[in-house]
């Protein structure tokens, strides 16, 4: 249906289809676990009219570029959560990090062994 709109429609139709496909590609890239299935479902139900394509472009732009409701970073937009959406999934929450171990203690040289001196640019005079 979109192919026919692209081929047979005017310039506005072609621009709308290209923008819709571009947004869909970005959504699938940014949210690979959530967006593809939702995008396929929405594309199947989409009417092949300029008005419908423009409306879908607006829906996708809003979902992709809106700030998360509570200002959190790394959230999947509600649009891509499908029927499981009660809210957004916060991808930024990670398990608590266990503090890194302390740096190892310096090893004392063995008795009777002279410590190695750092190299210098000074050469002994002759």
C-alpha positions as a Markdown table, in Angstrom:
| # | Residue | x | y | z |
|---|---|---|---|---|
| 1 | Unk | 0.0 | 0.0 | 0.0 |
| 2 | Unk | 2.8 | 2.4 | 0.8 |
| 3 | Unk | 4.6 | 1.4 | -2.3 |
| 4 | Unk | 1.6 | 2.4 | -4.4 |
| 5 | Unk | 1.3 | 5.7 | -2.6 |
| 6 | Unk | 5.0 | 6.3 | -3.2 |
| 7 | Unk | 4.9 | 5.5 | -6.9 |
| 8 | Unk | 1.5 | 6.9 | -7.8 |
| 9 | Unk | 1.3 | 9.8 | -5.3 |
| 10 | Unk | 2.6 | 13.3 | -5.7 |
| 11 | Unk | 5.7 | 14.8 | -4.2 |
| 12 | Unk | 4.0 | 15.3 | -0.7 |
| 13 | Unk | 3.2 | 11.6 | -0.7 |
| 14 | Unk | 6.7 | 10.5 | -1.6 |
| 15 | Unk | 8.2 | 12.8 | 1.0 |
| 16 | Unk | 5.8 | 11.5 | 3.7 |
| 17 | Unk | 6.6 | 7.8 | 2.8 |
| 18 | Unk | 10.4 | 8.5 | 2.9 |
| 19 | Unk | 10.1 | 10.3 | 6.2 |
| 20 | Unk | 8.0 | 7.5 | 7.7 |
| 21 | Unk | 10.5 | 4.9 | 6.5 |
| 22 | Unk | 13.4 | 6.9 | 7.9 |
| 23 | Unk | 11.7 | 7.3 | 11.3 |
| 24 | Unk | 10.9 | 3.6 | 11.3 |
| 25 | Unk | 14.5 | 2.7 | 10.6 |
| 26 | Unk | 15.7 | 4.9 | 13.4 |
| 27 | Unk | 13.2 | 3.5 | 15.8 |
| 28 | Unk | 14.2 | -0.1 | 14.9 |
| 29 | Unk | 17.9 | 0.8 | 15.4 |
| 30 | Unk | 17.4 | 2.6 | 18.7 |
| 31 | Unk | 14.9 | 0.2 | 20.2 |
| 32 | Unk | 15.7 | -3.2 | 18.5 |
| 33 | Unk | 13.9 | -5.2 | 21.1 |
| 34 | Unk | 10.7 | -3.2 | 21.0 |
| 35 | Unk | 10.1 | -1.2 | 17.9 |
| 36 | Unk | 10.2 | -3.7 | 14.9 |
| 37 | Unk | 7.1 | -5.7 | 15.9 |
| 38 | Unk | 5.1 | -2.5 | 16.7 |
| 39 | Unk | 6.2 | -0.8 | 13.5 |
| 40 | Unk | 5.2 | -3.9 | 11.4 |
| 41 | Unk | 1.8 | -4.0 | 13.1 |
| 42 | Unk | 1.2 | -0.2 | 12.6 |
| 43 | Unk | 2.4 | -0.4 | 9.0 |
| 44 | Unk | -0.1 | -3.2 | 8.2 |
| 45 | Unk | -3.0 | -1.2 | 9.6 |
| 46 | Unk | -1.9 | 2.1 | 8.0 |
| 47 | Unk | -4.1 | 3.5 | 5.2 |
| 48 | Unk | -2.2 | 4.5 | 2.1 |
| 49 | Unk | -3.2 | 8.1 | 2.1 |
| 50 | Unk | -1.1 | 11.2 | 2.5 |
| 51 | Unk | -3.2 | 12.2 | 5.5 |
| 52 | Unk | -2.7 | 8.8 | 7.2 |
| 53 | Unk | 1.1 | 8.8 | 6.4 |
| 54 | Unk | 1.5 | 12.4 | 7.8 |
| 55 | Unk | -0.4 | 11.4 | 10.9 |
| 56 | Unk | 1.8 | 8.4 | 11.4 |
| 57 | Unk | 4.9 | 10.5 | 10.9 |
| 58 | Unk | 3.7 | 12.8 | 13.6 |
| 59 | Unk | 3.1 | 9.9 | 16.0 |
| 60 | Unk | 6.6 | 8.5 | 15.4 |
| 61 | Unk | 8.3 | 11.8 | 15.7 |
| 62 | Unk | 6.5 | 12.5 | 19.0 |
| 63 | Unk | 7.4 | 9.0 | 20.3 |
| 64 | Unk | 11.0 | 9.2 | 19.2 |
| 65 | Unk | 12.0 | 12.8 | 20.1 |
| 66 | Unk | 9.9 | 13.6 | 23.2 |
| 67 | Unk | 11.6 | 13.7 | 26.5 |
| 68 | Unk | 10.7 | 10.9 | 28.9 |
| 69 | Unk | 7.8 | 11.9 | 31.2 |
| 70 | Unk | 9.9 | 12.0 | 34.4 |
| 71 | Unk | 13.2 | 13.1 | 32.8 |
| 72 | Unk | 14.9 | 9.7 | 33.0 |
| 73 | Unk | 17.4 | 8.8 | 30.3 |
| 74 | Unk | 17.4 | 5.5 | 28.4 |
| 75 | Unk | 13.6 | 4.9 | 28.4 |
| 76 | Unk | 11.7 | 3.0 | 25.7 |
| 77 | Unk | 8.8 | 5.2 | 24.4 |
| 78 | Unk | 5.3 | 3.9 | 25.3 |
| 79 | Unk | 4.5 | 3.5 | 21.7 |
| 80 | Unk | 7.0 | 0.6 | 21.3 |
| 81 | Unk | 5.9 | -1.2 | 24.4 |
| 82 | Unk | 2.7 | -2.5 | 22.8 |
| 83 | Unk | 0.2 | -4.2 | 25.1 |
| 84 | Unk | 2.8 | -4.6 | 27.9 |
| 85 | Unk | 2.9 | -0.8 | 28.4 |
| 86 | Unk | 1.9 | 0.3 | 31.8 |
| 87 | Unk | 4.6 | 2.9 | 31.6 |
| 88 | Unk | 8.1 | 3.1 | 30.3 |
| 89 | Unk | 10.9 | 0.7 | 30.8 |
| 90 | Unk | 13.9 | 2.4 | 32.3 |
| 91 | Unk | 17.0 | 1.0 | 30.7 |
| 92 | Unk | 19.3 | 3.1 | 32.8 |
| 93 | Unk | 18.7 | 1.1 | 35.9 |
| 94 | Unk | 21.6 | -1.2 | 36.4 |
| 95 | Unk | 22.4 | -3.6 | 39.3 |
| 96 | Unk | 24.4 | -2.0 | 42.1 |
| 97 | Unk | 28.0 | -1.8 | 41.3 |
| 98 | Unk | 30.3 | -3.5 | 43.8 |
| 99 | Unk | 33.2 | -1.2 | 44.7 |
| 100 | Unk | 36.4 | -2.0 | 42.9 |
| 101 | Unk | 39.1 | -3.7 | 45.0 |
| 102 | Unk | 41.8 | -1.5 | 46.4 |
| 103 | Unk | 45.0 | -1.1 | 44.5 |
| 104 | Unk | 47.6 | -3.7 | 45.4 |
| 105 | Unk | 50.1 | -2.9 | 48.0 |
| 106 | Unk | 53.6 | -2.2 | 46.6 |
| 107 | Unk | 56.0 | -5.2 | 46.9 |
| 108 | Unk | 59.0 | -4.6 | 49.1 |
| 109 | Unk | 62.3 | -5.6 | 47.5 |
| 110 | Unk | 64.0 | -8.6 | 48.9 |
| 111 | Unk | 66.7 | -7.9 | 51.4 |
| 112 | Unk | 70.2 | -7.6 | 49.9 |
| 113 | Unk | 68.8 | -6.6 | 46.5 |
| 114 | Unk | 69.4 | -3.0 | 45.5 |
| 115 | Unk | 66.2 | -1.4 | 44.2 |
| 116 | Unk | 66.3 | -0.6 | 40.5 |
| 117 | Unk | 66.9 | 3.1 | 39.9 |
| 118 | Unk | 64.9 | 4.9 | 37.3 |
| 119 | Unk | 66.7 | 5.7 | 34.0 |
| 120 | Unk | 67.9 | 9.3 | 33.7 |
| 121 | Unk | 69.2 | 11.4 | 30.9 |
| 122 | Unk | 72.3 | 12.3 | 32.9 |
| 123 | Unk | 75.4 | 10.4 | 31.9 |
| 124 | Unk | 78.4 | 10.1 | 34.1 |
| 125 | Unk | 81.1 | 12.6 | 33.2 |
| 126 | Unk | 84.4 | 11.3 | 31.7 |
